[in-house]
Amino acid sequence: MTVLRVTVLGLGTMGAGMAAQLIAAGFDVTVWNRSPDRAEPLVAAGARRAASPAEAAGTAEVVIAMLADDDASRSAWLGADGALSAMQPGAIAIECSTLTHAWVKTLAAEAATRGLAWLDAPVTGSRLQAQEGSLRFLVGGEAAVLERAGPVLAAMGTDTAHLGPAGSGALFKLVNNFLCGVQVASLAEAVTMLERSGLDAGRAVALLADGAPGSPLLKMVSRRMLERDYTPNFFLPLMAKDLAYAQEAFAAEGIELASAGVARRRFETAAAAGWQDDDMAAVIEPVRSS
């Protein structure tokens, strides 16, 4: 059966772009956001705005959440007007947020008890990829459910990696963001060193980007650091949150993430210094001023 009715819960940096792609692909889209005004551009593009997650989810065949943290996810799915209470049996719940592994496993089990299908499908990519429909989905859940949801995910992304049963996507995303967070924090220290040393920082960073330390992330974030362009692609406090969630997941397996702890403090320091509404590249500013 072709999926037609899709709901998106959360219209932040990522969710708004994802919803726009679904509208452009011809899906019947309903949206909900805690701050209703965030829905205005999507309503103008053809979406319906709901007053609560439950209202948004009542007739949907697929409900997608893209929210900030465990608390926001818990409220949207299981709160007084939560989406799970209103979803029809057999509908698919897709959690795309970066959350703790423990909470995702709990939420998947709760969905199952209500006769709902489940996927955890966090993404790689940021604001630009969400706006372009070029995200990569990291999926945990049953292959048959993923097949049903395939056209919906394809409207928002260019790749889907099925990693295993429920919770697998959520866990892999924490590993991914742990490595990203440590790299960005260390990059802030490296760029500051280059700037203070008298070397041509732009040329030096280009050499790093093309050498062994290079990665797509290094190339993108180093440019933003050098240009002091902190327009949010990935909000700085969210990386501190993701590193904390990664530490919790690794600790459950007896692994101490010492490097994540150091990187997390860099992001928390930057947020406390006033960069909480900026891109994660702004983590360099307290290092520069030290």
BAFI-3210 file (N, C-alpha, C; in Angstrom, 3 decimals, decimal comma, padded with zeros to 6 digits):
// residues 290
n [1|2|3|4|5|6|7|8|9|10|11|12|13|14|15|16|17|18|19|20|21|22|23|24|25|26|27|28|29|30|31|32|33|34|35|36|37|38|39|40|41|42|43|44|45|46|47|48|49|50|51|52|53|54|55|56|57|58|59|60|61|62|63|64|65|66|67|68|69|70|71|72|73|74|75|76|77|78|79|80|81|82|83|84|85|86|87|88|89|90|91|92|93|94|95|96|97|98|99|100|101|102|103|104|105|106|107|108|109|110|111|112|113|114|115|116|117|118|119|120|121|122|123|124|125|126|127|128|129|130|131|132|133|134|135|136|137|138|139|140|141|142|143|144|145|146|147|148|149|150|151|152|153|154|155|156|157|158|159|160|161|162|163|164|165|166|167|168|169|170|171|172|173|174|175|176|177|178|179|180|181|182|183|184|185|186|187|188|189|190|191|192|193|194|195|196|197|198|199|200|201|202|203|204|205|206|207|208|209|210|211|212|213|214|215|216|217|218|219|220|221|222|223|224|225|226|227|228|229|230|231|232|233|234|235|236|237|238|239|240|241|242|243|244|245|246|247|248|249|250|251|252|253|254|255|256|257|258|259|260|261|262|263|264|265|266|267|268|269|270|271|272|273|274|275|276|277|278|279|280|281|282|283|284|285|286|287|288|289|290]
n.u [000,846|000,546|001,979|000,426|-000,376|001,347|002,829|004,707|006,491|007,868|009,594|012,126|015,505|016,083|013,656|011,840|012,908|012,753|009,968|009,220|010,331|008,769|006,245|006,806|007,186|004,665|003,200|000,522|000,647|000,829|001,660|003,260|004,364|005,930|006,134|003,853|004,079|006,257|005,321|004,196|005,432|005,306|002,609|001,760|002,865|001,316|000,860|-001,005|-001,677|-001,461|-002,827|-001,795|000,394|-001,148|-003,450|-002,208|-001,323|-003,484|-004,751|-002,658|-000,508|002,163|004,212|006,563|009,173|011,249|013,151|014,520|015,623|015,581|013,528|011,817|011,049|009,744|007,565|006,230|005,524|004,371|003,105|000,411|-001,168|-000,064|001,407|001,385|-000,889|-002,949|-002,476|-003,280|-003,733|-001,060|000,041|003,078|005,601|008,230|011,214|013,378|015,084|018,106|018,770|018,887|020,050|018,749|016,235|015,115|014,859|012,957|010,801|010,321|009,419|007,079|005,592|005,199|003,541|001,208|000,391|001,669|003,879|007,476|010,340|013,610|015,300|017,569|019,523|022,293|023,912|022,998|021,393|021,423|021,413|018,955|017,234|017,739|016,967|018,786|019,579|021,037|019,700|019,870|019,034|017,091|015,132|012,446|012,929|010,761|009,086|010,691|010,729|008,080|008,078|009,876|009,412|008,743|011,040|012,796|011,957|013,092|015,770|018,902|020,016|019,717|020,558|020,246|020,608|020,014|017,972|015,344|016,507|019,083|019,773|019,666|021,732|023,987|024,003|024,802|027,434|028,462|028,075|029,592|032,232|032,212|031,824|034,139|036,047|035,369|035,735|038,512|039,410|038,816|040,771|043,060|042,803|042,878|045,504|046,906|046,162|047,327|049,982|051,162|051,304|049,865|046,675|044,454|045,625|047,000|044,916|043,655|045,602|045,523|042,928|043,132|044,838|045,861|044,292|041,966|038,442|034,987|033,573|035,591|036,437|034,131|033,500|035,873|036,115|033,940|034,741|037,068|035,952|034,271|031,560|028,672|026,095|023,358|023,781|023,993|023,019|024,967|024,594|023,363|025,311|026,773|024,798|024,502|027,005|026,925|024,857|026,108|028,219|026,745|025,657|027,975|029,088|027,320|028,243|030,611|032,640|034,693|034,306|036,600|037,661|035,335|034,274|036,044|035,682|032,952|032,913|034,088|032,061|029,990|031,127|031,288|028,572|027,710|029,070|027,641|027,139|025,066|022,979|024,052|025,884|027,641|030,290|031,034|032,209|034,852|035,248|035,485|037,949|039,645|039,594|040,856]
n.v [-001,197|002,201|004,797|007,694|009,673|011,606|012,565|015,102|015,679|018,274|021,011|022,141|023,070|020,804|019,301|021,013|021,281|018,612|018,149|019,944|018,728|016,422|017,506|018,613|016,263|015,311|014,137|013,910|016,047|016,601|018,795|019,436|021,574|022,657|025,431|027,114|028,982|028,274|026,607|028,050|028,662|026,113|025,470|027,369|026,208|024,014|022,158|020,788|022,178|020,981|021,034|019,540|016,720|014,346|015,060|015,560|013,042|011,312|010,398|009,598|007,622|007,321|008,535|010,897|011,897|014,603|015,778|017,564|016,206|013,529|014,232|015,905|014,102|012,138|013,582|014,261|011,789|010,267|011,942|013,872|014,567|012,861|011,375|008,535|007,597|008,198|007,100|004,916|001,338|-000,501|001,659|003,521|004,446|006,669|007,513|010,045|011,599|012,380|010,434|008,915|005,559|003,817|005,055|005,002|002,243|001,674|003,225|002,027|-000,482|000,265|001,263|-001,123|-002,558|-001,252|-002,011|-000,852|-000,176|000,187|002,302|003,328|006,014|007,934|010,637|011,378|014,361|017,840|021,032|021,973|019,578|018,536|020,428|020,027|017,453|015,368|013,639|011,001|008,055|006,250|003,244|001,388|-001,486|-003,550|-005,177|-005,379|-003,314|-001,133|-001,343|-000,688|001,966|003,047|004,799|007,208|007,878|008,087|010,406|012,311|011,824|010,476|008,062|005,021|003,217|000,124|-001,077|-003,023|-004,560|-002,877|000,053|-000,083|001,867|004,177|003,711|003,541|006,143|007,617|006,730|007,772|010,578|010,985|010,660|012,808|015,035|015,016|015,464|018,052|019,603|019,241|020,342|023,036|023,725|023,251|025,066|027,490|027,394|027,535|030,100|031,707|031,178|032,500|031,348|031,016|030,677|029,893|028,607|026,588|025,127|024,208|022,439|020,535|019,597|018,307|016,312|013,517|014,000|014,927|015,294|015,253|016,659|018,138|019,818|021,381|022,541|023,790|025,846|027,439|028,150|029,687|031,779|032,793|032,226|031,474|030,706|028,699|025,348|023,043|023,094|024,311|023,515|021,061|019,281|018,967|017,674|015,311|014,126|013,607|011,705|009,721|009,039|007,832|005,585|004,163|003,702|001,842|-000,426|-000,734|000,994|003,722|006,970|008,956|010,953|012,025|013,251|015,404|016,843|017,403|019,208|021,403|022,214|022,752|024,851|026,807|027,204|028,237|030,600|032,166|031,315|029,669|029,696|029,337|027,875|024,722|025,193|027,457|026,671|027,214|029,829|030,438|029,165|030,661|033,061|032,488]
n.w [000,000|-000,816|000,998|002,085|003,955|006,151|009,194|010,814|013,680|015,361|014,324|013,979|013,129|011,559|011,276|009,954|007,368|006,533|006,567|004,570|002,318|002,175|001,611|-000,898|-002,300|-002,598|-000,543|001,850|004,305|007,768|010,405|013,543|016,111|019,106|019,404|017,728|015,605|014,086|012,175|010,133|007,475|006,338|006,387|004,568|002,357|001,996|004,039|006,859|010,037|013,298|016,629|018,664|019,372|019,375|017,912|015,485|014,763|014,479|012,057|010,551|008,488|008,748|011,296|012,070|014,176|015,031|017,250|020,133|022,404|024,909|026,740|025,248|023,270|024,802|025,772|023,372|022,260|024,386|026,166|027,726|025,513|023,665|020,701|020,342|021,604|019,899|017,418|014,697|014,705|013,297|011,997|011,339|013,510|013,526|014,843|014,571|015,989|017,886|020,488|023,818|023,944|025,672|026,120|023,533|023,096|025,059|024,133|021,642|022,476|023,793|021,644|020,264|022,030|021,610|019,156|017,019|014,269|014,136|013,736|014,516|013,295|013,117|011,692|009,479|008,489|008,181|008,540|005,807|004,309|005,120|004,011|001,330|000,900|001,182|003,209|005,250|006,500|009,492|010,434|012,732|013,316|011,978|008,839|007,092|007,901|007,351|004,578|003,965|004,815|003,131|000,744|002,016|003,522|001,386|000,180|001,745|001,921|000,603|001,112|002,910|005,692|006,975|010,103|011,950|014,563|016,489|018,042|017,084|015,158|016,711|018,569|016,899|015,912|018,147|018,442|016,076|016,477|018,741|017,739|015,935|017,663|019,291|017,335|016,394|018,718|019,146|016,794|017,191|019,044|017,521|015,363|016,734|017,701|015,249|014,408|016,383|016,030|013,941|011,495|008,202|008,630|007,096|004,866|006,199|007,401|005,117|004,189|006,249|005,881|003,470|004,078|006,175|008,574|007,490|006,804|005,723|007,689|009,044|006,965|006,488|009,036|009,825|007,974|008,721|011,287|010,734|009,265|011,101|010,991|012,295|011,781|012,491|011,742|013,128|016,284|018,924|021,770|021,416|020,672|023,009|024,487|022,954|023,273|025,998|026,038|024,543|026,255|028,302|026,964|026,187|028,701|029,697|028,529|029,733|028,923|029,200|028,135|027,884|026,202|025,152|027,395|027,831|025,434|025,625|027,776|026,545|024,757|026,571|028,011|026,009|025,457|027,916|027,821|026,138|023,545|022,952|021,142|018,698|015,897|016,197|015,546|016,866|019,197|019,246|020,137|023,043|023,369|021,755|023,177|025,524]
ca.u [000,000|001,310|001,773|000,062|-000,557|002,547|002,892|006,039|006,485|009,115|009,909|013,347|016,434|016,004|012,296|011,188|013,389|012,225|008,557|009,127|010,608|007,600|005,213|007,216|007,059|003,256|002,530|-000,451|001,500|000,369|002,818|003,067|005,544|005,585|005,895|003,051|004,448|007,254|004,636|003,602|005,886|004,872|001,176|001,670|003,273|000,311|000,683|-001,983|-001,082|-002,236|-002,638|-001,131|000,886|-002,239|-004,253|-001,410|-001,056|-004,698|-005,077|-001,413|000,037|003,536|004,475|008,004|009,558|012,610|013,070|015,825|016,210|014,680|012,353|010,910|010,517|008,804|006,356|005,525|004,969|003,652|002,528|-001,047|-001,697|001,001|001,054|001,126|-002,255|-003,910|-002,130|-004,071|-002,948|-000,354|000,755|004,514|006,238|009,641|011,916|014,594|015,881|019,265|018,277|019,599|019,711|017,788|014,897|014,622|014,415|011,705|009,761|010,005|008,609|005,765|004,889|004,809|002,400|000,015|000,121|002,253|005,184|008,491|011,704|014,435|015,979|018,291|020,111|023,518|023,599|022,494|020,324|021,457|020,988|017,511|016,566|017,957|016,497|019,940|019,975|021,232|018,967|020,517|017,751|016,870|013,753|012,223|013,128|009,469|008,604|011,521|010,269|006,841|008,390|010,913|009,129|008,758|012,437|013,429|011,610|013,882|017,181|019,472|020,583|019,170|021,394|019,544|021,679|019,611|016,669|015,018|017,578|020,382|020,042|019,919|023,051|025,010|024,054|025,597|028,834|028,783|028,176|030,748|033,421|032,099|032,009|035,542|036,809|035,105|036,395|039,959|039,631|038,819|042,094|044,059|042,674|043,384|046,966|047,374|045,961|048,277|051,364|051,692|051,134|048,673|045,723|043,638|046,414|047,302|043,701|043,450|046,522|044,978|041,717|043,521|045,763|045,338|043,212|040,831|037,138|033,979|033,256|036,691|036,412|032,999|033,526|037,056|035,800|033,051|035,550|037,939|035,121|033,403|030,185|028,036|024,698|023,182|023,522|023,846|023,114|026,074|024,254|022,949|026,476|027,031|023,785|024,800|028,178|026,467|024,120|027,090|028,898|025,831|025,555|029,247|029,262|026,518|029,067|031,862|033,650|034,752|034,603|037,372|037,769|034,022|034,117|036,800|035,005|031,675|033,153|034,318|030,762|029,250|031,757|030,881|027,158|027,630|029,673|026,724|027,077|024,103|022,055|024,872|026,358|028,663|031,606|031,319|032,972|036,207|035,382|036,130|039,340|040,327|039,689|041,500]
ca.v [000,000|003,439|005,699|009,038|010,627|011,626|013,624|015,457|016,308|018,999|021,788|022,898|023,175|019,618|018,877|021,880|020,892|017,288|018,307|020,617|017,733|015,543|018,268|018,710|014,940|015,030|013,507|014,672|016,274|017,343|019,158|019,962|022,082|023,265|026,846|026,953|029,879|027,632|025,861|028,943|028,456|024,798|025,603|028,102|025,296|022,979|021,276|021,125|022,365|020,399|021,704|018,622|015,519|013,399|015,522|015,413|011,636|010,502|009,756|009,409|006,286|007,405|009,695|011,124|012,882|015,142|016,603|017,935|015,329|012,510|014,837|016,351|012,900|011,507|014,398|014,211|010,458|009,657|012,951|013,894|014,576|012,240|010,790|007,098|007,328|008,486|006,431|003,751|000,098|-000,734|002,857|003,448|005,510|006,793|008,469|010,492|012,421|011,762|010,194|007,842|004,214|003,234|005,596|004,509|000,866|001,748|003,766|000,999|-001,499|000,855|001,274|-002,494|-002,956|-000,578|-002,509|000,053|-000,512|001,071|002,461|004,456|006,389|009,198|010,989|012,148|015,557|018,928|021,872|022,016|018,276|018,417|021,290|019,486|016,078|014,496|013,028|009,550|007,524|005,144|002,663|000,192|-001,959|-004,686|-004,891|-005,214|-001,967|-000,217|-001,385|000,100|003,388|003,439|005,996|008,407|008,204|008,471|011,796|013,199|011,460|009,777|006,782|004,409|002,118|-000,698|-001,523|-004,127|-004,434|-001,609|000,595|-000,127|003,163|005,133|003,459|003,925|007,602|008,114|006,488|008,760|011,934|011,002|010,931|014,166|016,016|015,051|016,091|019,491|020,223|019,267|021,291|024,378|023,931|023,297|026,323|028,554|027,307|028,039|031,551|032,363|030,833|033,317|030,663|031,339|029,702|029,370|027,641|025,446|024,327|023,523|021,306|019,524|019,035|017,425|015,307|012,400|014,358|015,495|014,638|016,246|017,510|019,076|020,821|022,281|023,281|024,659|027,063|028,260|028,711|030,734|032,902|033,156|032,084|030,559|030,454|027,320|024,099|022,086|023,956|023,956|022,721|019,709|018,400|018,618|016,669|014,047|013,534|013,048|010,484|008,719|008,570|006,918|004,340|003,446|003,265|000,643|-001,537|-000,723|001,775|005,121|007,887|010,063|012,028|012,658|014,127|016,633|017,577|017,884|020,415|022,504|022,689|023,335|026,147|027,750|027,524|029,106|031,888|032,935|030,807|028,570|029,767|029,346|026,604|024,084|025,747|028,515|026,107|027,776|031,177|030,480|028,767|031,841|034,142|032,007]
ca.w [000,000|-000,875|002,125|001,633|005,051|006,985|010,205|011,312|014,999|015,575|013,128|014,193|012,016|010,723|011,006|008,967|006,049|006,218|006,243|003,269|001,285|002,068|000,895|-002,301|-002,912|-002,822|000,586|002,623|005,480|008,939|011,214|014,895|016,798|020,390|019,066|016,516|014,509|013,241|011,119|009,135|006,086|005,863|006,115|003,301|001,283|001,814|005,194|007,883|011,354|014,390|017,918|019,590|018,691|019,187|016,781|014,273|014,457|014,490|010,778|009,804|008,262|009,261|012,161|012,194|015,185|014,979|018,448|020,680|023,417|025,472|027,362|024,184|022,648|025,742|025,799|022,090|022,018|025,498|027,037|027,859|024,149|022,903|019,411|020,373|022,063|018,835|016,167|014,334|014,665|012,049|011,559|011,596|014,293|013,160|015,706|013,883|016,903|018,521|021,844|024,497|023,484|026,608|025,888|022,246|023,296|025,823|023,258|020,647|023,145|024,038|020,363|019,945|022,864|021,082|017,812|016,035|013,705|014,703|013,236|014,931|012,057|013,185|010,405|009,340|007,718|009,018|007,976|004,351|003,783|005,343|003,032|-000,008|000,811|000,968|004,475|005,358|007,646|010,197|010,810|013,528|013,220|011,107|007,417|006,438|008,226|006,570|003,190|003,896|005,023|002,186|-000,056|002,875|003,788|000,127|-000,113|002,600|001,937|-000,537|001,518|004,119|006,173|007,956|010,988|012,802|015,229|017,152|018,873|016,404|014,559|017,793|019,133|015,926|015,817|019,262|018,090|015,037|017,008|019,634|016,926|015,405|018,724|019,674|016,250|016,358|019,872|018,908|015,703|017,777|019,645|016,454|014,617|017,610|017,661|013,956|014,376|017,282|015,683|012,866|010,219|007,424|009,155|006,014|004,094|007,058|007,547|003,834|004,164|007,153|005,293|002,365|004,582|006,963|009,508|006,776|006,735|005,333|008,837|009,256|005,900|006,668|010,300|009,869|007,215|009,534|012,363|010,206|008,825|012,219|010,518|013,236|011,428|012,958|011,024|014,226|017,449|019,806|022,964|021,069|020,667|024,409|024,829|022,275|023,919|027,282|025,733|024,126|027,461|028,998|026,203|026,270|030,086|029,877|028,043|030,469|028,212|029,632|027,028|028,448|025,217|025,050|028,550|027,583|024,361|026,146|028,571|025,602|024,265|027,690|028,297|024,964|025,667|029,092|027,477|025,308|022,174|022,989|020,002|017,491|015,377|017,022|015,227|017,833|020,314|019,206|020,672|024,361|023,238|021,210|024,163|026,759]
c.u [000,882|000,962|001,486|000,081|000,604|002,463|004,344|005,872|007,844|009,570|011,099|014,202|016,293|014,560|011,586|011,619|012,837|010,756|008,382|009,377|009,422|006,458|005,545|007,057|005,607|002,543|001,536|000,151|000,766|001,579|002,375|004,397|005,102|005,339|005,158|003,493|005,494|006,622|004,173|004,109|005,415|003,382|000,975|002,011|002,300|000,099|-000,495|-001,270|-002,016|-001,889|-001,923|-000,572|-000,225|-003,109|-003,510|-001,324|-002,294|-004,998|-003,824|-001,079|001,474|003,645|005,980|008,241|011,006|012,693|014,432|016,444|015,174|013,403|011,341|010,273|009,459|007,483|005,553|004,868|004,027|003,054|001,013|-001,749|-000,682|000,517|000,687|-000,309|-003,277|-003,647|-002,966|-003,207|-002,329|000,365|002,216|004,971|007,727|010,270|013,257|015,510|017,103|018,978|019,130|019,125|018,645|016,376|014,320|014,130|013,084|010,557|009,353|009,117|007,198|004,943|004,379|003,597|001,099|-000,315|000,650|003,569|006,182|009,763|012,381|015,329|016,631|019,078|021,545|023,239|023,038|021,487|020,284|020,957|019,490|016,742|016,673|017,378|017,615|020,471|020,295|020,535|019,670|019,415|017,886|015,410|013,657|012,342|011,798|008,875|009,393|011,083|008,997|007,122|009,358|010,602|009,145|010,194|013,137|013,108|012,479|015,377|017,609|020,025|019,919|020,031|020,628|020,581|021,298|018,274|016,502|016,129|018,918|020,748|020,399|021,312|024,154|025,133|024,865|027,087|029,294|029,010|029,272|032,016|033,385|032,394|033,447|036,370|036,601|035,781|037,900|040,305|039,659|040,180|043,165|044,004|043,176|044,906|047,518|047,252|046,991|049,722|051,996|051,658|049,905|047,618|044,868|044,373|046,694|046,086|043,410|044,365|046,041|043,777|042,028|044,458|045,065|044,239|041,922|039,585|036,151|033,629|034,341|036,661|035,315|033,162|034,742|036,803|034,924|033,802|036,415|037,151|034,245|031,930|029,498|026,528|024,397|022,912|023,250|024,072|024,140|025,645|023,839|024,137|026,882|026,067|024,119|026,012|027,813|025,710|025,070|027,834|028,037|025,768|026,833|029,472|028,478|027,253|030,451|032,980|033,584|035,140|035,324|037,436|036,442|033,786|034,828|036,101|033,684|031,862|033,438|032,988|029,939|029,810|031,323|029,418|026,990|028,181|028,817|026,566|026,022|023,128|022,775|025,260|027,467|030,067|032,016|032,036|034,379|036,320|035,930|037,589|040,164|040,573|040,390|042,929]
c.v [001,248|004,322|007,092|010,061|010,519|012,807|013,845|016,201|016,962|019,679|022,706|022,922|022,013|019,289|019,715|021,513|019,550|017,375|018,963|019,641|016,791|016,229|018,322|017,382|014,511|014,307|014,475|014,852|017,092|017,602|019,646|020,452|022,754|024,759|026,874|027,814|029,267|026,890|026,736|028,717|027,129|024,783|026,331|027,215|024,139|022,031|021,717|021,235|021,783|021,087|020,830|017,451|014,505|013,790|015,305|013,969|010,800|009,776|009,418|007,934|006,181|008,662|009,763|012,170|013,290|016,206|016,717|016,869|014,341|013,126|015,275|015,159|012,252|012,269|014,243|012,861|009,987|010,661|012,901|013,892|013,950|011,501|009,314|006,776|007,475|007,716|005,172|002,490|-000,129|000,468|002,772|004,669|005,514|007,887|008,804|011,321|011,646|011,666|009,135|006,499|003,593|003,740|005,089|003,073|000,826|002,199|002,755|-000,081|-000,987|000,898|-000,122|-002,939|-002,333|-001,020|-001,631|-000,495|000,554|001,105|003,562|004,762|007,761|009,421|011,497|013,233|016,605|019,754|021,823|020,704|018,049|019,237|020,750|018,088|015,086|013,896|011,542|009,089|006,283|004,385|001,414|-000,195|-003,113|-004,287|-004,652|-003,836|-000,931|-000,194|-000,565|001,595|003,925|004,679|007,292|008,831|008,685|009,909|012,783|012,923|010,722|008,407|006,327|003,223|001,370|-001,403|-002,684|-003,872|-003,077|-001,191|000,659|001,212|004,199|004,960|003,887|005,443|008,196|007,875|007,523|010,145|012,070|011,342|012,350|015,213|016,141|015,735|017,604|020,201|020,298|020,220|022,722|024,697|024,064|024,606|027,495|028,560|027,872|029,553|032,273|032,193|031,751|032,632|031,209|030,297|029,090|028,322|026,389|024,533|023,571|022,312|020,179|018,812|018,064|016,306|014,243|012,806|014,771|014,631|015,678|017,196|018,544|020,180|021,843|023,155|024,197|025,945|027,994|028,893|029,866|031,980|033,460|033,202|031,028|030,454|028,992|026,311|023,002|022,893|023,423|023,141|021,292|018,758|018,030|017,539|015,320|013,351|012,931|011,743|009,366|008,163|007,562|005,566|003,514|002,910|001,989|-000,609|-001,554|000,055|003,218|005,994|009,115|011,229|012,747|013,614|015,454|017,475|018,169|019,149|021,613|023,090|023,323|024,699|027,183|028,151|028,487|030,496|032,699|032,455|029,710|028,579|029,703|027,939|026,044|024,592|026,838|027,982|026,683|029,078|031,256|030,040|029,937|032,894|033,717|032,510]
c.w [000,000|000,316|001,592|002,759|006,034|007,946|010,613|012,633|015,227|014,306|013,370|012,944|011,044|010,323|009,962|007,558|005,611|005,822|004,875|002,125|001,096|001,329|-000,591|-003,031|-003,082|-001,697|001,223|004,018|006,534|009,823|012,587|015,412|018,083|020,242|017,734|015,344|013,583|012,064|009,966|007,716|005,513|005,571|004,793|002,116|001,099|002,965|006,048|009,216|012,404|015,699|018,927|018,801|018,426|018,002|015,469|013,818|014,197|013,205|009,968|009,635|008,755|010,108|012,402|013,274|014,973|016,063|019,124|021,578|023,928|026,034|026,314|023,493|023,531|025,758|024,511|021,836|023,115|026,476|027,054|026,505|023,210|021,669|019,495|020,751|020,955|017,550|015,950|014,313|013,287|011,503|012,008|012,378|013,948|014,020|015,064|014,779|017,401|020,017|022,531|023,958|024,372|026,348|024,576|022,364|024,058|024,935|022,196|021,254|023,411|022,749|020,019|020,756|022,366|019,651|016,704|015,508|014,131|013,860|014,037|013,724|012,177|011,898|010,559|008,314|008,653|008,224|006,452|003,745|003,992|004,319|001,617|-000,190|000,584|002,269|004,294|006,627|008,181|010,932|011,672|013,450|012,248|009,639|006,704|006,706|007,435|005,109|003,017|003,962|003,985|001,362|000,751|003,152|002,519|-000,261|000,651|002,527|000,696|-000,171|002,812|004,488|007,254|008,820|011,892|013,463|015,911|018,107|018,170|015,780|015,609|018,371|018,169|015,817|016,957|019,038|017,069|015,635|018,061|018,841|016,351|016,475|019,161|018,587|016,217|017,524|019,669|017,771|016,221|018,385|018,572|015,692|015,452|017,633|016,358|013,890|015,240|016,827|014,662|011,513|009,497|007,774|008,057|005,211|004,920|007,223|006,256|003,712|005,071|006,517|004,168|002,803|005,397|007,948|008,817|006,812|006,214|006,471|009,070|008,209|006,126|007,904|010,374|009,091|008,043|010,702|011,868|009,819|009,942|011,780|011,371|013,012|011,716|011,850|012,033|015,500|018,449|021,029|022,640|021,007|022,087|024,873|024,217|022,888|025,275|027,059|025,308|025,338|028,215|028,294|026,311|027,687|030,365|029,398|028,701|029,817|028,690|028,444|027,578|027,482|025,037|026,211|028,360|026,521|024,854|026,960|027,683|025,120|025,383|028,064|027,282|025,119|026,842|028,811|026,505|023,883|022,031|021,813|018,666|017,064|016,260|016,716|016,209|019,073|020,354|019,962|022,084|024,316|022,728|022,298|025,444|026,848]
res [m|t|v|l|r|v|t|v|l|g|l|g|t|m|g|a|g|m|a|a|q|l|i|a|a|g|f|d|v|t|v|w|n|r|s|p|d|r|a|e|p|l|v|a|a|g|a|r|r|a|a|s|p|a|e|a|a|g|t|a|e|v|v|i|a|m|l|a|d|d|d|a|s|r|s|a|w|l|g|a|d|g|a|l|s|a|m|q|p|g|a|i|a|i|e|c|s|t|l|t|h|a|w|v|k|t|l|a|a|e|a|a|t|r|g|l|a|w|l|d|a|p|v|t|g|s|r|l|q|a|q|e|g|s|l|r|f|l|v|g|g|e|a|a|v|l|e|r|a|g|p|v|l|a|a|m|g|t|d|t|a|h|l|g|p|a|g|s|g|a|l|f|k|l|v|n|n|f|l|c|g|v|q|v|a|s|l|a|e|a|v|t|m|l|e|r|s|g|l|d|a|g|r|a|v|a|l|l|a|d|g|a|p|g|s|p|l|l|k|m|v|s|r|r|m|l|e|r|d|y|t|p|n|f|f|l|p|l|m|a|k|d|l|a|y|a|q|e|a|f|a|a|e|g|i|e|l|a|s|a|g|v|a|r|r|r|f|e|t|a|a|a|a|g|w|q|d|d|d|m|a|a|v|i|e|p|v|r|s|s]
***
